[in-house]
Amino acid sequence: MGSRKLRASIASLCALVFCSGMLAAGPAAAGLFDDEVARKQIAEQQKRVDELRQQTDSLSGRLGKIEDAAKAQPVLALVAEIEKLREEMRSLRGQIEILGNNIEGVTKRQRDMYVDLDQRLRRFEQPGAAIAPAAGAAPVAAGAEAPKPAAGASTASVSVSVSVDENDAYERAQGQRRIGNYQGAITAFQGFVAKYPKSTLAPRAQYWIGDSYFNLRDFKNAIASQQKLLASYPESASVPDALLNMASSQLEAGDTAAARKTMDGLIARYPASEAAEKARRRVANLR
């Protein structure tokens, strides 16, 4: 009987130990179960995070493209504007080239005209070829009109032959004017007049001094130079052209009244001259 009690006690003890073991193992098993669920949840969350990251990267890429496109819009507009300006510049260059050719042609014609004028003046300045004022015309004052010749004086230029030195000096001065070196021409012509004041070329030299000042847009000195011609060489065939050049200077200087008076005097005293014909057209445009 004691033996049965002992075995029963042992069995009870074993049962108790077994139950204790089971109770002890229960939380551990539960812990293992919870970790697996957590790992699965973490994996799912990580997968979701990865998906969100991919979407974010995709959105970032799209946003970058949109930003680039937005930034490119002003650039494209600027490129279009630049191309438009380039086209306008090409058109302007074409017009400038055409105008340059026209200017070159006008310059050549102007030079030819000056050569022709100089040749005509050379012929007019020969003895007996001076242009006399119209009959009954009043004398021209130094400011705008040619002085009246002294009583009994001939209207012809003084017969003085032109020496080789005079001609060379005159041509050198003309050369400066023809190439557009007007200041050099003024100096050369002034030197010529100072050295050869009685030369038949002196009136023309004085005229070209005034004309050169006009081309330099020094209208005050242009007028003064032509007034000097009127005072020093009143019988010269260059007087009509000097008056016309003086009127042009007065117009450019803004003194329309003085220019009109000078041209009216030119037309009245030298009606048959080419300068008078030009003056008539200019006076008509002033009205």
Phi, psi and omega in degrees: 000318178296326179294320178294324178294321181295315180295324179294320179296317179297318180296320179296319179297316179297319179298320179296317179297320181296316179295321178298319179296320180293320179294322179291324182284338183300308179299323179297316179296319177299321178297319179298322179295316180296319180298320181295317177297318180297320179297320179296317179296317178298317180298317179295318178296320179296320177298318179295318177299318179298319178296318178296321177298319178296318177296320178297316178299321179295315178296321178298318178297315178297319179297319178299318178295319179297317178297318179298319179295319179296318178293327184286337183302309177298325180295317179297319178296320179294320178298317178297319180294319179298317180297321177297316179296322178297319178296317177296321179295320177297320178295318180294321178299320178297317178295320179297320179297317178297314179296321178299319178295319178297317180298319179298319179294318179296319179299317180296317179295324179295317178297318178298322179296318179297319178297316179296318179298317180297321179293319179296318180296324177300317180292318181295328184281355177293154182308131177086001184252007183293149179273121180269148177296161178297150183301134178080003182286147178286155179295156181263123180286161183298332181287327182206352186227148182284136179296154179281133179299154179295153183302132177081357181281147179282146178277358180278154177290156178292132182283102178225124181288151180265122180282166178298320180296318179298313182298318180296317180296319179296316182293326177296319178294318178298323179300321178295320180291320182296329179271004177089007177272075187292324178294320176296323179294318179301313181299316183292317180291322177297320177296322179296312181298321180293324183275326183233063184294337182262001181293149175292345177272349184299317179300319179293321178300318179294322177298316182291336174297311179297319180296321179294320175298322178299317179294334175275000182062029172262079190290329179298312179288331177297314179296315181298322181292320179288326174297324177296321177298315180299322182283321186273329184227062184295340182266001186288148174290350179278352184302313180301317180292325178296319178295319180294319178295323179293320178296321178297319179295320179295321177297314181296329179281354178091006180263078185294322181298315179295321180296317179298317180297318180295317181290323176299318178296320178297314181295321182290323188264335180226060188297334184270357184281155176296323178299322179294323179296318177295321179296321179300316180296320181292319179296321179297324179288337180283341184275000000 
